[in-house]
């Protein structure tokens, strides 16, 4: 009898989850005049994402992917707009996977928090959602833009980028080069929650980063492990600005500031000192 009750409970829970998924699909995909809307029955999760995007799944999962909703808009016999809407745990993680797929030289759009497009694709982020629209007809770029605007309005999420991005100094910043690396920053498993941006000064190119896990204790632990790895002398592990010699990344300037850890990588000595001071002023 007890086993029967557990089975009934499981059925009820699964039915509730299915109904919630159906409601969510209705909330995400607007009707489009002149187009037939076919919403995908399958809602993908972390257990079966490989079934639809295969080799790219690991990257999405590293940014705490939760669900993928799909739909197709069809007009006539050969015009199609395919829509994938990825949902991640937070807007920051959504920005993270999006930032891995954009390039600073793309054509950017103002839909959502940010997006980019070409003749057969239109991608944008809004809140925890990453919307990807693609087509088999390059003449449908206007229709893609209209659909993107409608989806953005339908979702109604916040169209703000992560606040930490606003802490990067503007002088020399390569526009739209910012990224969020959720884990394994610089190849180290203990470095995570890192925002990074590309910079140029004259002929010099370098990177700046801001690690922001949310707790000072986590920053302290990361620094301790990193200092051990680079064999930083004990008497050179504290200060407003700390320089280390990383065997893989060369000279690195660090500035711990409460819940933040700022850094400069790949710069000359003069530029590194200049920009770590600029960054420290931003984090102060």
Backbone bond lengths (Angstrom), bond angles and torsions (degrees), N, CA, C in turn:
res aa  C-N    CA-C-N  psi(-1)  N-CA   C-N-CA  omega(-1)  CA-C   N-CA-C  phi
1 X - - - 1.452 - - 1.526 110.73 -
2 X 1.355 115.26 -44.18 1.465 119.67 179.71 1.521 110.83 -61.56
3 X 1.339 116.47 -40.72 1.464 120.46 178.71 1.529 110.39 -61.86
4 X 1.328 116.30 -38.32 1.455 120.35 179.19 1.515 111.76 -64.82
5 X 1.336 115.89 -38.83 1.462 119.85 178.52 1.525 111.25 -64.20
6 X 1.334 116.70 -40.83 1.465 120.87 178.88 1.524 110.58 -63.22
7 X 1.320 116.93 -40.00 1.468 120.84 178.95 1.525 110.14 -64.39
8 X 1.341 116.09 -43.39 1.466 119.64 179.44 1.520 110.63 -63.06
9 X 1.348 116.59 -40.45 1.457 120.83 179.76 1.519 111.04 -63.75
10 X 1.344 115.69 -41.78 1.472 120.17 179.22 1.522 110.27 -62.43
11 X 1.326 116.68 -40.51 1.471 120.65 179.69 1.519 110.41 -63.66
12 X 1.334 116.62 -42.57 1.467 121.28 179.99 1.521 110.68 -63.58
13 X 1.344 116.76 -43.90 1.460 120.67 179.76 1.520 110.84 -63.02
14 X 1.336 116.82 -45.33 1.460 120.53 -179.81 1.523 110.95 -63.75
15 X 1.322 116.60 -37.92 1.464 120.09 178.22 1.523 110.54 -64.90
16 X 1.341 115.93 -40.05 1.459 120.55 178.45 1.510 111.58 -64.33
17 X 1.338 116.58 -41.64 1.454 120.85 178.52 1.520 110.86 -64.59
18 X 1.334 116.72 -40.25 1.467 120.62 179.52 1.522 110.58 -64.20
19 X 1.342 116.73 -42.00 1.464 120.60 179.42 1.522 110.62 -64.30
20 X 1.346 116.10 -40.42 1.460 120.09 178.74 1.519 110.96 -63.68
21 X 1.339 116.02 -40.14 1.464 120.26 178.27 1.520 110.79 -64.02
22 X 1.341 116.78 -40.81 1.459 120.36 178.47 1.518 111.11 -63.28
23 X 1.347 116.57 -41.43 1.463 120.56 178.01 1.525 110.67 -63.24
24 X 1.326 116.38 -41.27 1.461 120.67 179.93 1.531 110.17 -63.50
25 X 1.313 117.95 -41.74 1.462 120.89 179.68 1.527 110.51 -61.11
26 X 1.321 117.12 -38.99 1.460 120.76 178.24 1.523 111.18 -66.13
27 X 1.329 116.24 -31.83 1.462 120.79 -178.60 1.522 112.82 -76.21
28 X 1.324 118.54 -17.65 1.455 121.74 -171.86 1.525 114.27 -99.82
29 X 1.324 117.81 -30.79 1.458 120.54 -171.44 1.535 110.93 -112.47
30 X 1.332 117.91 110.20 1.466 120.81 179.14 1.524 111.69 -79.90
31 X 1.322 115.87 156.14 1.464 119.83 172.05 1.528 108.18 -70.17
32 X 1.322 116.64 152.24 1.460 122.19 -179.44 1.530 107.90 -133.82
33 X 1.320 116.02 117.15 1.454 120.77 -174.71 1.528 111.60 -56.29
34 X 1.317 115.12 130.18 1.457 120.82 178.95 1.514 113.96 87.19
35 X 1.347 116.59 -2.63 1.457 120.90 -178.28 1.530 110.11 -121.55
36 X 1.308 115.94 143.18 1.463 121.77 174.01 1.519 108.62 -90.48
37 X 1.322 116.54 128.30 1.465 121.95 -179.11 1.523 110.50 -99.89
38 X 1.323 115.94 124.89 1.464 121.67 174.51 1.527 108.34 -121.21
39 X 1.318 116.32 107.78 1.460 121.80 -179.24 1.524 109.31 -87.39
40 X 1.323 116.60 130.99 1.458 120.54 -179.60 1.512 112.77 -61.83
41 X 1.309 116.50 134.90 1.467 120.69 179.77 1.525 111.67 -69.52
42 X 1.319 116.43 -35.11 1.463 121.34 -176.83 1.526 110.72 -81.40
43 X 1.333 116.20 128.25 1.458 121.98 169.62 1.525 106.39 -104.78
44 X 1.316 116.69 115.04 1.464 121.07 -174.02 1.522 110.84 -82.81
45 X 1.345 115.60 147.47 1.459 121.47 178.77 1.522 109.23 -131.37
46 X 1.323 116.35 -171.76 1.463 119.85 -176.54 1.522 112.94 -64.85
47 X 1.317 117.18 -18.45 1.457 120.14 -178.73 1.516 114.51 -84.90
48 X 1.338 117.45 -21.31 1.464 118.78 -176.48 1.524 113.66 -132.77
49 X 1.329 117.81 15.74 1.468 120.91 -179.40 1.525 110.95 -59.65
50 X 1.333 117.02 -32.68 1.470 121.19 179.26 1.529 111.76 -57.95
51 X 1.327 117.08 -26.49 1.460 120.74 -177.22 1.523 112.99 -65.57
52 X 1.336 116.71 -21.21 1.461 118.82 -175.97 1.521 113.46 -116.82
53 X 1.351 118.45 -32.84 1.469 118.55 179.24 1.530 112.08 -120.17
54 X 1.286 117.44 3.69 1.463 124.52 170.27 1.522 113.41 44.92
55 X 1.352 117.86 -110.47 1.453 121.81 -171.59 1.513 115.05 -61.62
56 X 1.326 118.19 -21.78 1.468 120.82 -178.82 1.527 112.56 -85.34
57 X 1.320 117.74 -8.07 1.465 120.83 -172.94 1.526 112.83 -60.60
58 X 1.324 117.40 -41.14 1.467 119.88 -176.36 1.522 111.61 -59.03
59 X 1.325 117.28 -39.45 1.462 120.48 179.82 1.525 110.54 -62.87
60 X 1.319 116.86 -43.31 1.466 120.31 179.54 1.529 111.21 -66.56
61 X 1.312 116.31 -40.45 1.467 120.23 -179.91 1.524 111.82 -65.09
62 X 1.333 117.36 -30.06 1.467 119.96 179.34 1.521 111.90 -69.21
63 X 1.331 116.64 -13.68 1.467 121.16 175.80 1.531 110.98 -109.02
64 X 1.311 115.37 34.34 1.465 122.50 173.63 1.535 112.27 54.47
65 X 1.325 115.68 51.09 1.460 122.05 174.69 1.521 110.22 -60.95
66 X 1.333 116.25 141.93 1.459 120.66 178.75 1.535 112.70 -115.97
67 X 1.351 116.65 -53.73 1.461 118.93 -176.92 1.526 110.95 -147.94
68 X 1.320 115.31 155.27 1.455 122.04 173.82 1.525 108.69 -128.88
69 X 1.335 115.08 123.57 1.459 122.18 176.87 1.533 108.08 -107.97
70 X 1.311 117.22 141.42 1.460 121.25 -176.96 1.526 111.00 -128.77
71 X 1.325 114.38 153.89 1.460 120.02 175.71 1.522 108.74 -158.55
72 X 1.321 115.35 164.51 1.452 120.78 176.46 1.527 108.58 -139.02
73 X 1.326 114.76 134.86 1.463 121.82 175.82 1.531 107.33 -106.33
74 X 1.340 116.54 127.89 1.462 121.33 -172.43 1.522 109.72 -124.67
75 X 1.329 115.04 134.31 1.459 121.09 177.55 1.525 108.48 -134.69
76 X 1.314 116.10 121.01 1.452 119.50 -178.07 1.515 111.19 67.50
77 X 1.313 115.57 -152.49 1.459 120.63 -175.80 1.528 113.54 -90.50
78 X 1.330 117.21 -21.84 1.468 116.93 -170.21 1.531 115.64 -138.64
79 X 1.326 118.94 7.78 1.461 120.09 178.13 1.534 109.43 -103.20
80 X 1.321 115.03 122.47 1.457 119.71 -176.05 1.534 111.30 -138.00
81 X 1.319 115.20 141.01 1.456 122.48 171.71 1.529 107.17 -122.01
82 X 1.316 116.66 116.86 1.456 121.16 179.53 1.525 108.79 -98.11
83 X 1.331 117.21 135.28 1.460 121.52 -177.68 1.525 110.29 -125.65
84 X 1.323 115.26 127.36 1.459 122.32 170.27 1.534 107.26 -115.16
85 X 1.327 116.91 129.76 1.458 120.87 175.21 1.528 108.32 -121.12
86 X 1.335 114.89 107.13 1.460 121.61 178.90 1.528 109.37 -89.05
87 X 1.311 116.02 134.98 1.462 121.05 175.65 1.526 108.88 -113.74
88 X 1.344 116.45 125.39 1.461 122.33 177.29 1.525 109.69 -111.70
89 X 1.312 116.81 172.44 1.460 120.54 -172.99 1.520 113.24 -67.99
90 X 1.343 117.32 -32.38 1.463 121.64 -177.67 1.532 109.58 -143.44
91 X 1.331 117.77 157.99 1.468 119.94 173.91 1.528 112.54 -59.00
92 X 1.337 117.37 -31.66 1.469 119.85 178.99 1.520 110.80 -65.19
93 X 1.315 117.72 -44.03 1.462 120.08 177.16 1.527 111.58 -66.15
94 X 1.325 116.87 -34.67 1.459 120.31 176.24 1.525 109.96 -63.58
95 X 1.338 116.62 -45.27 1.461 119.97 176.09 1.530 110.08 -60.40
96 X 1.325 116.31 -36.58 1.456 120.36 -177.98 1.518 113.41 -59.40
97 X 1.339 117.52 -51.18 1.461 119.15 -179.03 1.520 110.39 -69.56
98 X 1.319 116.73 -37.26 1.475 120.37 176.20 1.525 111.01 -60.88
99 X 1.328 116.55 -42.01 1.468 120.14 -177.42 1.525 112.04 -66.89
100 X 1.323 117.35 -23.00 1.457 120.52 176.91 1.531 111.88 -76.25
101 X 1.324 116.90 -18.54 1.462 120.63 -174.56 1.530 113.00 -106.74
102 X 1.305 118.09 -7.81 1.463 120.08 178.16 1.523 109.44 -97.56
103 X 1.327 115.19 166.36 1.453 122.10 174.24 1.521 107.50 -134.03
104 X 1.321 116.84 149.86 1.462 120.26 -175.33 1.527 112.65 -64.83
105 X 1.333 118.38 -16.17 1.457 120.45 -179.29 1.528 113.18 -99.66
106 X 1.344 117.80 11.85 1.454 121.38 176.80 1.537 110.48 -72.01
107 X 1.327 116.30 168.64 1.458 121.87 171.76 1.518 107.94 -89.53
108 X 1.330 116.56 112.44 1.461 120.47 -173.31 1.523 111.54 -93.06
109 X 1.337 115.28 153.79 1.461 122.61 -179.18 1.521 109.28 -126.09
110 X 1.315 115.65 162.47 1.465 120.62 -176.27 1.523 112.65 -95.69
111 X 1.312 118.22 2.07 1.463 120.99 179.16 1.520 110.20 -64.70
112 X 1.327 117.34 136.70 1.457 120.78 -179.99 1.513 112.06 64.77
113 X 1.337 115.57 -151.67 1.465 119.95 176.91 1.523 110.31 -73.27
114 X 1.322 116.46 -35.54 1.457 123.11 175.27 1.521 108.68 -174.32
115 X 1.321 116.66 157.21 1.454 120.36 177.43 1.511 110.74 -165.45
116 X 1.325 115.35 175.10 1.459 120.77 176.56 1.530 108.80 -145.43
117 X 1.318 115.26 163.03 1.459 118.97 -176.49 1.522 110.50 -147.91
118 X 1.322 114.94 161.87 1.463 122.57 164.16 1.519 106.54 -142.25
119 X 1.313 118.76 -163.93 1.460 120.47 -173.21 1.528 114.01 -68.83
120 X 1.320 117.76 -24.78 1.463 118.30 -177.73 1.529 113.44 -126.46
121 X 1.335 117.72 16.41 1.467 120.17 178.54 1.524 110.31 -153.25
122 X 1.329 115.42 149.85 1.466 122.32 179.59 1.529 106.60 -145.90
123 X 1.334 117.07 111.28 1.457 122.48 -177.33 1.526 110.06 -116.46
124 X 1.340 117.39 142.41 1.461 120.18 173.38 1.522 110.35 -157.16
125 X 1.332 115.55 162.93 1.464 121.48 178.34 1.522 109.65 -120.25
126 X 1.313 115.52 147.37 1.454 121.77 175.34 1.527 107.59 -153.81
127 X 1.334 116.63 122.01 1.460 119.65 -175.98 1.519 110.37 55.92
128 X 1.339 118.08 -133.63 1.473 120.07 179.48 1.520 113.84 -86.66
129 X 1.328 117.95 11.02 1.467 121.74 -174.60 1.532 112.00 -107.85
130 X 1.326 114.49 140.20 1.460 122.86 174.77 1.522 106.58 -119.38
131 X 1.325 116.25 109.93 1.459 122.39 -173.56 1.521 109.74 -100.34
132 X 1.329 116.13 128.67 1.460 122.05 179.38 1.533 108.66 -124.79
133 X 1.326 115.25 119.51 1.459 121.00 178.00 1.523 107.79 -115.69
134 X 1.313 117.10 131.31 1.467 121.32 178.04 1.518 109.30 -135.43
135 X 1.332 115.66 161.41 1.456 120.14 -177.91 1.522 110.96 -143.71
136 X 1.320 115.03 159.72 1.459 121.28 176.02 1.525 111.23 -96.23
137 X 1.353 116.27 4.05 1.463 121.45 -175.43 1.528 108.86 -133.90
138 X 1.325 117.86 110.46 1.459 121.47 -177.59 1.522 113.05 -65.60
139 X 1.316 117.27 -12.07 1.458 120.62 176.92 1.515 113.52 -80.84
140 X 1.340 117.08 1.38 1.463 121.26 -177.12 1.528 112.84 -101.73
141 X 1.318 117.85 21.71 1.470 120.19 -177.39 1.531 111.46 -61.31
142 X 1.339 117.46 -37.69 1.468 120.48 179.31 1.528 110.42 -67.26
143 X 1.322 116.60 -40.88 1.466 120.55 178.76 1.523 110.59 -64.08
144 X 1.333 117.21 -38.56 1.464 120.23 177.56 1.517 110.48 -61.93
145 X 1.330 117.43 -43.43 1.462 121.14 -179.63 1.522 110.88 -63.60
146 X 1.317 117.18 -40.97 1.464 121.07 178.33 1.527 111.22 -63.96
147 X 1.334 115.35 -43.27 1.463 119.46 179.42 1.519 110.86 -65.69
148 X 1.329 117.14 -40.72 1.462 120.73 178.64 1.519 110.76 -59.21
149 X 1.324 117.05 -44.66 1.463 121.10 178.96 1.523 111.50 -62.34
150 X 1.332 116.63 -40.63 1.469 120.87 179.82 1.525 111.38 -67.06
151 X 1.333 116.99 -41.45 1.464 120.59 178.86 1.522 109.99 -64.68
152 X 1.325 116.68 -42.67 1.460 120.34 179.37 1.531 110.98 -59.77
153 X 1.321 116.48 -43.41 1.466 120.72 178.04 1.525 111.05 -66.64
154 X 1.323 116.61 -39.49 1.467 121.85 -179.67 1.525 111.29 -63.00
155 X 1.331 116.03 -43.02 1.470 120.01 -179.75 1.525 110.30 -67.55
156 X 1.335 117.09 -45.99 1.462 121.03 176.08 1.514 114.48 67.23
157 X 1.334 117.65 30.51 1.465 121.21 -179.86 1.530 110.51 -88.60
158 X 1.323 115.85 173.93 1.460 120.92 177.93 1.524 110.15 -69.57
159 X 1.328 115.51 134.82 1.463 120.14 -179.83 1.525 111.07 -104.89
160 X 1.322 115.88 47.17 1.466 121.62 178.58 1.519 110.10 -109.68
161 X 1.331 116.30 140.65 1.452 121.16 171.57 1.523 109.25 -80.14
162 X 1.341 119.16 161.02 1.469 121.03 179.78 1.532 111.98 -54.36
163 X 1.318 117.11 135.48 1.466 122.40 -176.28 1.521 112.50 -59.18
164 X 1.319 117.74 -32.82 1.463 121.38 -176.81 1.528 111.84 -59.51
165 X 1.319 117.32 -28.78 1.462 120.16 179.59 1.526 111.43 -60.52
166 X 1.313 116.90 -29.42 1.459 121.25 -179.88 1.516 114.04 -72.18
167 X 1.338 117.54 -6.15 1.465 121.40 -179.62 1.520 112.92 -88.98
168 X 1.325 117.41 -11.41 1.462 119.22 178.49 1.533 109.66 -72.29
169 X 1.333 117.85 132.91 1.471 120.20 176.11 1.525 110.52 -58.65
170 X 1.330 117.09 141.46 1.463 121.02 -176.93 1.524 112.49 -79.08
171 X 1.327 117.16 -28.11 1.462 121.06 -176.02 1.532 111.37 -64.50
172 X 1.330 117.04 111.57 1.463 121.35 178.26 1.509 114.97 89.23
173 X 1.327 117.75 -4.12 1.467 120.85 -178.39 1.521 110.95 -66.30
174 X 1.330 116.62 128.67 1.464 121.66 174.45 1.520 107.47 -78.01
175 X 1.316 116.37 116.62 1.460 121.46 -173.98 1.526 111.40 -58.27
176 X 1.330 114.64 134.58 1.469 122.85 177.58 1.528 113.45 62.10
177 X 1.334 116.26 27.46 1.463 120.05 176.02 1.526 111.98 -97.30
178 X 1.332 117.40 -4.81 1.460 119.99 -175.63 1.528 111.98 -66.72
179 X 1.313 115.52 143.33 1.461 122.38 176.67 1.518 109.54 -135.48
180 X 1.327 115.01 159.72 1.463 121.06 171.29 1.519 107.48 -120.62
181 X 1.329 116.09 123.17 1.467 122.11 179.61 1.516 107.51 -109.79
182 X 1.316 116.48 110.15 1.462 120.86 -173.66 1.523 112.54 -72.39
183 X 1.327 117.22 -33.25 1.464 119.59 -175.80 1.521 110.47 -149.14
184 X 1.334 115.39 161.66 1.475 122.48 176.99 1.529 112.87 54.58
185 X 1.313 116.14 44.15 1.457 119.84 178.04 1.531 109.32 -66.21
186 X 1.321 116.49 134.77 1.470 124.15 -176.65 1.529 112.56 59.52
187 X 1.327 116.11 14.61 1.457 120.09 179.92 1.509 114.44 88.25
188 X 1.340 118.01 6.53 1.469 121.71 -178.87 1.524 109.78 -105.71
189 X 1.313 117.11 125.73 1.463 121.43 -175.42 1.524 112.81 -63.80
190 X 1.324 117.39 -25.77 1.464 120.39 -176.96 1.528 113.19 -88.29
191 X 1.336 117.26 -5.41 1.465 120.60 175.93 1.522 108.85 -99.53
192 X 1.316 116.75 121.57 1.463 120.52 -176.91 1.528 109.87 -148.15
193 X 1.318 115.34 176.28 1.472 122.50 178.86 1.522 111.60 55.55
194 X 1.331 115.88 51.03 1.465 121.33 -173.50 1.528 111.98 -112.33
195 X 1.317 115.47 129.58 1.461 122.68 169.80 1.528 107.54 -97.68
196 X 1.314 116.48 138.90 1.463 121.11 -176.55 1.522 109.42 -136.23
197 X 1.337 117.08 147.30 1.460 121.51 177.83 1.517 109.64 -143.18
198 X 1.329 115.36 149.31 1.457 122.02 177.75 1.529 109.82 -90.80
199 X 1.353 115.12 144.28 1.468 120.70 -179.76 1.518 110.08 -132.73
200 X 1.338 114.44 153.72 1.454 121.28 173.39 1.525 109.32 -135.86
201 X 1.331 114.60 136.71 1.460 120.97 173.76 1.526 106.74 -137.01
202 X 1.327 116.59 106.89 1.458 119.33 -173.66 1.515 110.17 62.78
203 X 1.317 116.77 -125.59 1.470 121.49 178.34 1.524 112.30 -90.67
204 X 1.308 116.28 3.74 1.470 120.86 -174.22 1.529 111.38 -97.54
205 X 1.328 116.12 132.95 1.464 122.34 175.66 1.523 109.10 -118.55
206 X 1.319 116.35 139.04 1.467 120.86 -179.87 1.517 109.32 -157.55
207 X 1.334 116.27 176.61 1.460 121.33 -178.25 1.522 110.77 -123.11
208 X 1.320 114.11 150.26 1.463 120.33 170.66 1.525 107.72 -123.72
209 X 1.332 115.94 150.84 1.460 118.68 178.33 1.519 110.85 -140.70
210 X 1.322 114.00 155.59 1.467 122.42 174.51 1.517 107.27 -132.59
211 X 1.310 116.71 114.70 1.464 121.36 175.34 1.520 107.79 -93.14
212 X 1.317 115.35 126.02 1.467 119.42 -174.87 1.536 110.11 -140.20
213 X 1.343 116.98 79.31 1.464 119.71 179.66 1.531 113.10 -79.74
214 X 1.339 116.45 -13.91 1.466 119.66 177.71 1.514 115.60 106.67
215 X 1.347 117.27 -15.62 1.467 120.60 -179.11 1.523 110.36 -133.42
216 X 1.328 116.36 135.41 1.459 121.12 178.86 1.525 111.06 -61.40
217 X 1.335 116.44 -35.45 1.459 120.25 -178.73 1.528 111.45 -61.33
218 X 1.322 116.63 -34.63 1.462 119.82 178.22 1.522 110.87 -69.57
219 X 1.336 116.66 -38.21 1.469 120.69 176.12 1.525 109.63 -61.25
220 X 1.315 116.23 -45.38 1.469 120.63 -179.22 1.526 111.09 -60.48
221 X 1.322 116.69 -41.29 1.458 120.55 -179.42 1.529 111.04 -67.79
222 X 1.330 116.66 -41.79 1.465 120.36 177.59 1.522 110.99 -60.56
223 X 1.327 116.48 -46.19 1.458 120.78 -179.82 1.518 111.48 -61.16
224 X 1.327 116.11 -42.50 1.461 120.28 -179.15 1.532 110.84 -59.52
225 X 1.326 116.53 -46.20 1.465 120.15 -179.51 1.529 111.51 -68.45
226 X 1.318 116.34 -38.49 1.461 120.13 -179.62 1.526 110.39 -67.76
227 X 1.326 117.59 -42.91 1.465 121.28 178.43 1.524 110.82 -61.56
228 X 1.329 116.17 -39.06 1.467 119.16 177.51 1.525 110.69 -62.97
229 X 1.338 116.21 -40.76 1.463 120.08 -178.55 1.532 111.44 -64.74
230 X 1.324 117.16 -45.30 1.476 120.18 -177.42 1.526 111.77 -84.96
231 X 1.348 116.04 2.07 1.461 122.39 178.92 1.533 111.69 57.15
232 X 1.333 114.04 46.14 1.460 120.10 177.35 1.529 109.55 -70.20
233 X 1.337 118.52 128.12 1.470 120.68 178.31 1.523 111.68 -55.31
234 X 1.317 116.95 144.43 1.464 121.93 -176.26 1.522 112.24 -57.71
235 X 1.337 116.66 -34.78 1.463 119.52 -176.83 1.529 112.55 -83.59
236 X 1.353 117.40 5.16 1.465 120.93 179.18 1.528 111.25 -124.11
237 X 1.334 114.89 30.01 1.465 119.16 -177.33 1.527 113.15 -107.27
238 X 1.290 117.95 3.82 1.457 121.05 -179.92 1.515 109.71 -130.22
239 X 1.333 115.48 158.51 1.457 121.05 179.01 1.511 111.04 136.85
240 X 1.303 116.15 166.95 1.462 120.91 179.13 1.535 110.70 -69.06
241 X 1.324 115.50 -35.80 1.457 121.03 177.59 1.523 108.38 -132.71
242 X 1.333 116.83 129.68 1.465 122.11 -176.29 1.526 108.20 -126.93
243 X 1.310 116.57 130.01 1.468 120.35 176.86 1.519 109.38 -106.08
244 X 1.326 115.98 135.36 1.466 120.86 178.05 1.519 109.30 -129.05
245 X 1.324 115.22 159.19 1.463 122.40 174.64 1.529 107.44 -108.28
246 X 1.324 115.03 104.84 1.456 121.39 -179.04 1.531 108.08 -92.56
247 X 1.345 119.22 124.68 1.465 120.74 -177.71 1.522 113.90 -62.45
248 X 1.336 117.60 -20.83 1.457 121.42 179.89 1.527 113.36 -102.47
249 X 1.320 117.24 -26.99 1.467 121.04 -172.95 1.522 113.97 -118.87
250 X 1.322 117.61 3.19 1.453 120.72 179.19 1.520 112.19 72.81
251 X 1.323 116.14 -147.71 1.469 120.35 -179.94 1.524 110.28 -71.04
252 X 1.316 115.39 131.06 1.459 121.97 177.93 1.527 107.84 -129.13
253 X 1.331 115.49 128.21 1.460 120.73 175.92 1.523 108.32 -102.05
254 X 1.312 116.63 131.17 1.459 122.26 -176.43 1.525 110.58 -121.47
255 X 1.331 114.57 146.22 1.465 120.13 175.79 1.520 109.49 -141.34
256 X 1.349 117.75 95.40 1.465 120.20 176.60 1.525 110.28 -73.91
257 X 1.330 115.83 133.87 1.464 120.58 -177.32 1.516 108.78 -145.82
258 X 1.341 116.88 87.83 1.455 120.97 179.29 1.517 111.95 62.69
259 X 1.334 116.68 -118.64 1.461 122.13 -179.16 1.519 112.73 -82.48
260 X 1.320 117.37 1.10 1.455 121.87 -177.92 1.529 111.45 -115.26
261 X 1.330 114.46 152.43 1.456 121.27 168.92 1.520 106.89 -131.93
262 X 1.340 116.58 111.44 1.450 121.07 178.71 1.512 110.64 -94.94
263 X 1.331 116.36 155.29 1.458 119.24 -179.65 1.516 112.68 -157.63
264 X 1.328 114.73 156.66 1.468 122.76 174.98 1.522 107.57 -127.96
265 X 1.334 116.57 132.96 1.464 122.67 -178.00 1.526 109.41 -128.72
266 X 1.327 115.87 137.31 1.455 120.30 170.81 1.507 115.20 81.44
267 X 1.312 118.10 14.07 1.464 121.16 -179.92 1.530 110.35 -99.18
268 X 1.320 115.74 160.88 1.467 120.14 172.39 1.526 108.55 -69.07
269 X 1.302 115.95 167.41 1.468 120.29 -177.20 1.533 111.03 -57.90
270 X 1.329 116.18 -46.86 1.463 119.87 -177.89 1.527 111.60 -65.66
271 X 1.329 116.24 -46.36 1.469 120.72 -179.24 1.524 111.32 -67.53
272 X 1.330 116.71 -39.72 1.461 120.17 179.03 1.510 111.75 -58.90
273 X 1.327 116.17 -45.54 1.468 120.14 179.53 1.530 111.13 -65.41
274 X 1.329 115.75 -40.76 1.463 119.71 -179.25 1.524 111.33 -62.69
275 X 1.331 116.05 -46.66 1.460 118.77 -173.22 1.522 113.56 -79.79
276 X 1.313 118.30 -27.47 1.461 117.81 175.92 1.524 109.81 -69.54
277 X 1.327 116.57 -30.08 1.468 119.40 175.11 1.526 110.61 -70.14
278 X 1.332 116.18 -41.04 1.463 119.44 176.55 1.521 110.81 -60.17
279 X 1.320 116.36 -43.50 1.453 120.74 -178.56 1.522 110.55 -67.29
280 X 1.315 116.60 -40.40 1.466 119.22 179.53 1.535 110.37 -61.74
281 X 1.322 116.92 -39.45 1.473 120.08 177.48 1.527 110.78 -61.39
282 X 1.327 116.78 -35.61 1.457 121.06 178.98 1.534 111.35 -69.45
283 X 1.310 116.14 -37.41 1.470 120.19 -176.82 1.523 112.61 -81.89
284 X 1.313 116.75 -15.61 1.469 121.72 -175.54 1.518 112.07 -65.40
